[in-house]
Amino acid sequence: MARILAASLAALLLGLASCSKGPPVATGSGAVKLKDPVWVTYGWSRNRMAYIIYFVPNTAVGFNADGAAATVKIGKDKEGDVFDGGLDGYAEKSKSSFKVEPKKGEVSIEGKLYRGANVFLVKVGTPSKVEQIQGTVFTQAPKDPEEFAAYAEAEVRRIAKENPKIGEFPKDPPPPDKPGTKKK
């Protein structure tokens, strides 16, 4: 009887040890050309979408398509992941840098801090035009971390298709009529 009890206790302890690890998490980033001239950079942190930035790069200054995805610094449990990148494709010495800290809910684009949104439209230039897209809802994420990169790119495309502002981006709205001028 003591052997059966000891074996059961050992099996229980082994089972609890494997549970303490928790499910595997996915963290990463990507970038893709959505349409001419619009690019998108996006990132996911611990099985959740962290940010999506649709942008038109300033090709006059230079654009490195290979470096459009952010570099990720994976934080420990109490710290959050940090994404650093450049909308010109240069991670270091970028003229259009961005930084995302999803745990804090902060996105910094060219040194300006934004909160309350994780989807942005950016026309890179001097000065850059940044617009936040509010109320974006992401679909259910996959449980398998291996599937997360494909899920993230599909979300980027789905959101662009469903949101009219993103679909029309980078089209500028027509300028308002100036008061005091009459059309003939």
C-alpha positions as a Markdown table, in Angstrom:
| # | Residue | x | y | z |
|---|---|---|---|---|
| 1 | Met | 0.0 | 0.0 | 0.0 |
| 2 | Ala | 2.8 | 2.4 | 0.9 |
| 3 | Arg | 4.4 | 1.7 | -2.6 |
| 4 | Ile | 1.2 | 2.6 | -4.4 |
| 5 | Leu | 0.8 | 5.7 | -2.4 |
| 6 | Ala | 4.4 | 6.8 | -3.0 |
| 7 | Ala | 4.1 | 6.1 | -6.8 |
| 8 | Ser | 0.9 | 8.1 | -6.9 |
| 9 | Leu | 2.5 | 11.0 | -5.1 |
| 10 | Ala | 5.5 | 10.9 | -7.4 |
| 11 | Ala | 3.2 | 10.9 | -10.5 |
| 12 | Leu | 1.2 | 13.8 | -9.0 |
| 13 | Leu | 4.4 | 15.8 | -8.4 |
| 14 | Leu | 5.7 | 15.2 | -11.9 |
| 15 | Gly | 2.4 | 16.3 | -13.3 |
| 16 | Leu | 2.4 | 19.5 | -11.3 |
| 17 | Ala | 6.0 | 20.2 | -12.3 |
| 18 | Ser | 5.1 | 20.1 | -16.0 |
| 19 | Cys | 2.1 | 22.3 | -15.4 |
| 20 | Ser | 4.1 | 25.1 | -13.9 |
| 21 | Lys | 5.8 | 25.9 | -17.2 |
| 22 | Gly | 2.6 | 27.1 | -18.7 |
| 23 | Pro | 1.7 | 27.1 | -22.4 |
| 24 | Pro | 4.4 | 28.1 | -24.9 |
| 25 | Val | 4.2 | 31.8 | -25.9 |
| 26 | Ala | 4.8 | 33.5 | -29.2 |
| 27 | Thr | 6.6 | 36.8 | -29.6 |
| 28 | Gly | 7.8 | 38.3 | -32.8 |
| 29 | Ser | 7.5 | 40.9 | -35.5 |
| 30 | Gly | 7.1 | 41.1 | -39.3 |
| 31 | Ala | 6.7 | 43.5 | -42.2 |
| 32 | Val | 5.1 | 43.2 | -45.6 |
| 33 | Lys | 4.2 | 45.4 | -48.5 |
| 34 | Leu | 0.5 | 45.7 | -48.5 |
| 35 | Lys | 0.0 | 47.7 | -51.7 |
| 36 | Asp | 2.0 | 50.3 | -53.6 |
| 37 | Pro | 3.3 | 52.4 | -51.8 |
| 38 | Val | 1.9 | 51.2 | -48.4 |
| 39 | Trp | 3.9 | 48.9 | -46.1 |
| 40 | Val | 2.9 | 47.5 | -42.8 |
| 41 | Thr | 5.0 | 46.5 | -39.8 |
| 42 | Tyr | 3.4 | 44.5 | -37.0 |
| 43 | Gly | 4.3 | 42.7 | -33.8 |
| 44 | Trp | 2.9 | 40.2 | -31.4 |
| 45 | Ser | 3.8 | 39.7 | -27.7 |
| 46 | Arg | 3.0 | 36.7 | -25.6 |
| 47 | Asn | 0.3 | 35.3 | -27.9 |
| 48 | Arg | -1.4 | 38.7 | -28.5 |
| 49 | Met | -1.2 | 41.3 | -31.2 |
| 50 | Ala | 0.9 | 44.2 | -29.9 |
| 51 | Tyr | 0.8 | 46.8 | -32.7 |
| 52 | Ile | 0.1 | 47.3 | -36.4 |
| 53 | Ile | 1.6 | 50.3 | -38.2 |
| 54 | Tyr | 0.6 | 50.9 | -41.8 |
| 55 | Phe | 3.0 | 53.4 | -43.3 |
| 56 | Val | 4.2 | 55.1 | -46.5 |
| 57 | Pro | 8.0 | 55.3 | -46.3 |
| 58 | Asn | 9.9 | 58.4 | -47.4 |
| 59 | Thr | 11.7 | 57.0 | -50.3 |
| 60 | Ala | 13.5 | 60.2 | -50.9 |
| 61 | Val | 15.5 | 59.6 | -47.7 |
| 62 | Gly | 15.9 | 55.9 | -48.4 |
| 63 | Phe | 14.0 | 52.8 | -47.4 |
| 64 | Asn | 15.4 | 49.3 | -46.5 |
| 65 | Ala | 12.6 | 46.8 | -47.0 |
| 66 | Asp | 14.7 | 44.1 | -45.4 |
| 67 | Gly | 14.8 | 46.0 | -42.1 |
| 68 | Ala | 11.1 | 47.1 | -41.9 |
| 69 | Ala | 10.2 | 44.6 | -39.2 |
| 70 | Ala | 11.1 | 45.7 | -35.6 |
| 71 | Thr | 13.7 | 44.0 | -33.5 |
| 72 | Val | 12.2 | 42.4 | -30.3 |
| 73 | Lys | 13.7 | 42.5 | -26.9 |
| 74 | Ile | 11.9 | 39.7 | -25.0 |
| 75 | Gly | 11.4 | 40.7 | -21.4 |
| 76 | Lys | 11.2 | 38.4 | -18.4 |
| 77 | Asp | 7.9 | 37.5 | -16.7 |
| 78 | Lys | 7.5 | 40.8 | -14.8 |
| 79 | Glu | 8.9 | 42.9 | -17.6 |
| 80 | Gly | 7.2 | 43.4 | -20.9 |
| 81 | Asp | 8.5 | 42.8 | -24.4 |
| 82 | Val | 9.9 | 45.8 | -26.3 |
| 83 | Phe | 9.8 | 46.4 | -30.0 |
| 84 | Asp | 12.3 | 48.8 | -31.7 |
| 85 | Gly | 12.2 | 49.6 | -35.3 |
| 86 | Gly | 12.4 | 52.2 | -38.0 |
| 87 | Leu | 9.8 | 53.1 | -40.6 |
| 88 | Asp | 12.7 | 53.7 | -43.0 |
| 89 | Gly | 13.9 | 50.1 | -42.4 |
| 90 | Tyr | 16.9 | 51.0 | -40.4 |
| 91 | Ala | 16.8 | 49.7 | -36.8 |
| 92 | Glu | 19.8 | 51.8 | -35.7 |
| 93 | Lys | 20.1 | 55.5 | -36.4 |
| 94 | Ser | 16.6 | 55.6 | -38.0 |
| 95 | Lys | 15.2 | 58.9 | -39.0 |
| 96 | Ser | 11.7 | 57.5 | -38.4 |
| 97 | Ser | 12.0 | 55.3 | -35.3 |
| 98 | Phe | 9.3 | 53.7 | -33.3 |
| 99 | Lys | 9.2 | 51.8 | -30.1 |
| 100 | Val | 6.3 | 49.7 | -28.7 |
| 101 | Glu | 5.9 | 48.5 | -25.1 |
| 102 | Pro | 2.7 | 46.5 | -25.1 |
| 103 | Lys | 2.6 | 45.8 | -21.4 |
| 104 | Lys | 2.6 | 49.6 | -20.7 |
| 105 | Gly | 0.2 | 50.2 | -23.6 |
| 106 | Glu | 2.6 | 52.7 | -25.1 |
| 107 | Val | 3.7 | 53.3 | -28.7 |
| 108 | Ser | 6.3 | 56.0 | -29.6 |
| 109 | Ile | 6.6 | 57.1 | -33.2 |
| 110 | Glu | 9.4 | 59.5 | -33.9 |
| 111 | Gly | 9.6 | 60.4 | -30.2 |
| 112 | Lys | 5.9 | 61.2 | -29.8 |
| 113 | Leu | 4.1 | 59.0 | -27.3 |
| 114 | Tyr | 0.6 | 57.5 | -28.1 |
| 115 | Arg | -1.7 | 55.5 | -25.9 |
| 116 | Gly | -5.1 | 54.0 | -26.3 |
| 117 | Ala | -4.6 | 52.4 | -29.8 |
| 118 | Asn | -2.4 | 49.8 | -31.3 |
| 119 | Val | -3.2 | 50.4 | -35.0 |
| 120 | Phe | -1.7 | 53.5 | -36.8 |
| 121 | Leu | -1.5 | 55.1 | -40.2 |
| 122 | Val | 1.8 | 57.0 | -40.8 |
| 123 | Lys | 3.0 | 59.1 | -43.7 |
| 124 | Val | 6.7 | 59.4 | -43.1 |
| 125 | Gly | 8.1 | 62.8 | -43.9 |
| 126 | Thr | 9.1 | 66.1 | -42.4 |
| 127 | Pro | 7.0 | 66.2 | -40.3 |
| 128 | Ser | 5.4 | 62.7 | -40.4 |
| 129 | Lys | 1.6 | 62.5 | -40.2 |
| 130 | Val | 0.3 | 59.9 | -37.6 |
| 131 | Glu | -3.3 | 58.8 | -37.2 |
| 132 | Gln | -4.5 | 56.4 | -34.6 |
| 133 | Ile | -7.2 | 53.9 | -35.5 |
| 134 | Gln | -9.4 | 53.3 | -32.5 |
| 135 | Gly | -11.7 | 50.3 | -31.8 |
| 136 | Thr | -9.7 | 47.7 | -33.7 |
| 137 | Val | -10.7 | 44.1 | -32.5 |
| 138 | Phe | -8.4 | 41.2 | -33.3 |
| 139 | Thr | -9.8 | 37.7 | -33.9 |
| 140 | Gln | -9.1 | 34.8 | -31.7 |
| 141 | Ala | -5.3 | 34.0 | -31.8 |
| 142 | Pro | -4.1 | 30.4 | -32.3 |
| 143 | Lys | -2.8 | 28.4 | -29.3 |
| 144 | Asp | 0.1 | 27.0 | -31.2 |
| 145 | Pro | 3.0 | 29.5 | -31.3 |
| 146 | Glu | 4.2 | 28.1 | -34.6 |
| 147 | Glu | 1.0 | 29.4 | -36.3 |
| 148 | Phe | 1.3 | 32.9 | -34.9 |
| 149 | Ala | 3.3 | 34.5 | -37.7 |
| 150 | Ala | 0.8 | 33.4 | -40.3 |
| 151 | Tyr | -2.1 | 34.6 | -38.0 |
| 152 | Ala | -0.5 | 38.0 | -37.5 |
| 153 | Glu | -0.1 | 38.6 | -41.3 |
| 154 | Ala | -3.6 | 37.5 | -41.9 |
| 155 | Glu | -4.9 | 39.9 | -39.2 |
| 156 | Val | -3.0 | 42.8 | -40.8 |
| 157 | Arg | -4.7 | 42.1 | -44.2 |
| 158 | Arg | -8.1 | 41.5 | -42.7 |
| 159 | Ile | -8.1 | 44.7 | -40.7 |
| 160 | Ala | -6.9 | 46.7 | -43.8 |
| 161 | Lys | -9.7 | 45.2 | -45.8 |
| 162 | Glu | -12.4 | 45.8 | -43.2 |
| 163 | Asn | -11.5 | 49.4 | -42.2 |
| 164 | Pro | -12.3 | 52.0 | -44.9 |
| 165 | Lys | -9.7 | 54.5 | -43.5 |
| 166 | Ile | -6.9 | 51.9 | -44.0 |
| 167 | Gly | -8.3 | 50.8 | -47.4 |
| 168 | Glu | -8.1 | 54.4 | -48.7 |
| 169 | Phe | -4.7 | 55.1 | -47.1 |
| 170 | Pro | -2.5 | 57.1 | -48.2 |
| 171 | Lys | -5.2 | 59.1 | -50.0 |
| 172 | Asp | -5.4 | 62.6 | -48.5 |
| 173 | Pro | -8.9 | 63.9 | -47.7 |
| 174 | Pro | -9.9 | 66.9 | -49.9 |
| 175 | Pro | -9.0 | 70.3 | -48.3 |
| 176 | Pro | -11.9 | 72.1 | -46.8 |
| 177 | Asp | -13.4 | 75.0 | -48.7 |
| 178 | Lys | -11.9 | 78.3 | -47.5 |
| 179 | Pro | -14.5 | 80.7 | -46.1 |
| 180 | Gly | -15.1 | 83.8 | -48.2 |
| 181 | Thr | -14.4 | 82.1 | -51.6 |
| 182 | Lys | -17.2 | 81.5 | -54.0 |
| 183 | Lys | -17.1 | 79.0 | -56.8 |
| 184 | Lys | -18.3 | 80.3 | -60.2 |
